[in-house]
Every structure is written in C-alpha cells, then in structure tokens.
Amino acid sequence: MEGQQRATDCLICQREMTTGICILGVFICSQCEARLVASKATHSGYDKYVERLRVLWQRIFDADVKAGDSAGLAGKSMEAVECLEPSTG
C-alpha cells in the first residue's frame, strides 16, 4: 500500500478526497480550499462555507473552555499545512 493516499471526508463538501489541507485536525479538500479562497461574502454559497467552518471554530473554542485557557488556541498563531495523507482521528 506504499505510495497510496488515504481518503478522508472534506469538512465543506463532505466527499472522500485524498488531497487538501488539515487545519487543527479538520480536512478541507483542494477543490473546496480553492473555492473558499476565491469566494466573496456576496457570492451564492458563501453561507455554506461559513456554516461548515463554524464546526472548526467550535472545536477551537470548546478546546479552550475544556482547558480553562482564556488565551487558548484562538489567541495563538495557527498554521495550515497540506495534507497528502490525512489522519482520520
């Protein structure tokens, strides 16, 4: 199985994809990433992005509350990296 990539569900389109980015353990496929970057608040479908990304933000703030950290993840620098073999955990 060497050289094969595992598929995981995209946060936005919820399809199984193999390439994209992982942000705090949440996967966004390359196609959705490109559409998201090019989108404007006035575009149709923008509300879908906001709603789906709310899942990511909720995880950040839930983690802060559980940790009792007022600065928490929201107050720290975050980095997105390309996922060629995303984890599903």
BELDA-V830515 format. One record per pair of residues at least 12 apart in sequence whose ideal C-beta (glycine too) atoms are under 8 Angstrom apart, sorted by sequence separation. I is the first residue (numbers start at 0). J is the second residue. D is the distance in Angstrom with one decimal. If there is no record, write none. Layout:
i:I j:J d:D
i:I j:J d:D
This chain:
i:5 j:17 d:7.0
i:16 j:28 d:3.7
i:19 j:31 d:7.3
i:20 j:32 d:5.7
i:59 j:71 d:7.4
i:4 j:17 d:4.0
i:16 j:29 d:7.3
i:19 j:32 d:6.0
i:35 j:48 d:5.5
i:59 j:72 d:4.7
i:60 j:73 d:6.5
i:4 j:18 d:7.1
i:14 j:28 d:7.0
i:16 j:30 d:7.6
i:59 j:73 d:5.6
i:10 j:25 d:5.1
i:10 j:26 d:6.3
i:11 j:27 d:5.8
i:12 j:28 d:6.5
i:9 j:26 d:6.0
i:10 j:27 d:5.3
i:11 j:28 d:7.2
i:8 j:26 d:6.9
i:9 j:27 d:5.8
i:12 j:30 d:7.3
i:7 j:26 d:4.9
i:9 j:28 d:4.0
i:12 j:31 d:5.3
i:11 j:31 d:3.8
i:10 j:31 d:7.8
i:9 j:31 d:5.5
i:11 j:34 d:8.0
i:11 j:35 d:6.9
i:25 j:54 d:7.1
i:25 j:55 d:5.0
i:23 j:55 d:6.5
i:22 j:55 d:6.2
i:25 j:58 d:7.1
i:24 j:58 d:7.8
i:23 j:58 d:6.4
i:11 j:47 d:7.4
i:23 j:59 d:6.5
i:11 j:48 d:6.6
i:11 j:51 d:4.9
i:10 j:51 d:5.5
i:11 j:52 d:7.9
i:10 j:52 d:7.5
i:10 j:54 d:6.3
i:10 j:55 d:6.7
i:23 j:72 d:7.3
i:23 j:77 d:7.1
i:22 j:77 d:7.4
i:26 j:82 d:6.0
i:22 j:79 d:4.9
i:21 j:79 d:7.4
i:20 j:79 d:5.0
i:21 j:80 d:6.3
i:26 j:85 d:4.7
i:20 j:80 d:6.7
i:20 j:81 d:5.7
i:21 j:82 d:4.1
i:19 j:81 d:7.6
i:20 j:82 d:5.9
i:24 j:86 d:7.2
i:18 j:81 d:7.6
i:19 j:82 d:5.7
i:18 j:82 d:7.2
i:21 j:85 d:5.6
i:24 j:88 d:7.7
i:18 j:83 d:6.3
i:21 j:86 d:7.5
i:17 j:83 d:7.8
i:19 j:85 d:7.3
i:17 j:85 d:7.9
i:7 j:85 d:4.4
i:4 j:83 d:6.1
i:5 j:84 d:5.8
i:7 j:86 d:7.8
i:4 j:84 d:5.4
i:5 j:85 d:6.8
i:7 j:87 d:5.3
i:5 j:87 d:7.4
